[in-house]
Amino acid sequence: MSAIGTDSTYADLRARTDGAPAGSSWGIFENPDRGTANFAGPQQVRDAAGLVERGAVFALDYPLGAFDPPMSRSRTAPTHTIVSAHAESRDDLLDGFYLQASSHLDGLRHRRVSGHGFYGGVPDDQIAEGTPSLGIQAWSQNPIVGRGLLLDLEGLHAERGHPLDHARGPALDAADLDAALTRQGCEIREGDLVLVHTGWAQWYLCASDEERDEVRAGRRSTGFAQSSELPQWLWDNKIALFATDTFAVEVLPVLPGSPFAESAPEDAGMMHQELIGKLGVPLGELWNLTALAEDSRRAHTWDALVTVKPLNFVGGVGSPCNATAVR
């Protein structure tokens, strides 16, 4: 095949024989630390700025301690202590601050490609505390800004007559994204920041203790089925960022027969390796999309200017998303 570039299809990436993993975008971007965020360039920012008409602003993150108890067994909510050097001053101290415990962005250090290395072939010894390679600061020092497009899968499935039953943790298909586009009368543009509203996070926060205990014990969450269709959809549409209001973007437990069971055995065939380690997609999890979805339904407007500026934390694996939508 000819040399690959940003205009290559996912099928082209799957057919790579140049030493990079099949299905990867390694070596394509001039600034590899930003991954597919490179698709949201100056023109996308200018175009998205033109979407602001009403001055309505929507925060897209939940409080740091919102998910308590957490779905993850390790990512507990932080403990906040107010400290004082003297009677007239106050400062904050957070203990147990897991940066991916609430609404967050997974960075390109989050998942290594089994048998190959981190995104772009960055060697393991460069992925350490304080080193910059693939650190979350790449999306803070140069924030991800562009047209955010909300796809309302909760509304889609309700209209189809089978609302999403989050207690059961249903699997979503990449085809649902195209169905939502058709239902909403929208089209994808290169460099879009796609925000998928399923209602899962709000359901979890409002669920009873018994319901939360049950899904936590089973590590069960609504999300996208493990398949090659989702990475294909993201790459062929040149998506800059993909965020959902679910726990892991992909369905858990991993579906039997995952095509990644052999290539990603460490996590039972999860798709994170394909999305983060191979394609370089900024993945948003546990985002607060409820108010934006409600406004979208009322106004029949599904896009907005979206800004994403994670913590300027050199070498960070992930970060609170600090995301805002403006209409």
Secondary structure by P-SEA (a helix, b strand, c coil): cccccccccaaaaaaccccccccccccccccccccccccccaaaaaaaaacccccbbbbcccccccccccccccccbbbbbbbbccccbbbbbbccccccccccccccccccccccccccccccccccccccccccccccccccccbbbbbcaaaaaaaacccccccccccccaaaaaaaaaaaccccccccbbbbbcaaaaaaaaccaaaaaaaaaacccccccccaaaaaaaaaacccccccccccccccccccccccccccccccccccccccccccccccccccaaaaaaaaaaacccccbbbbbcccccccccccccccccc
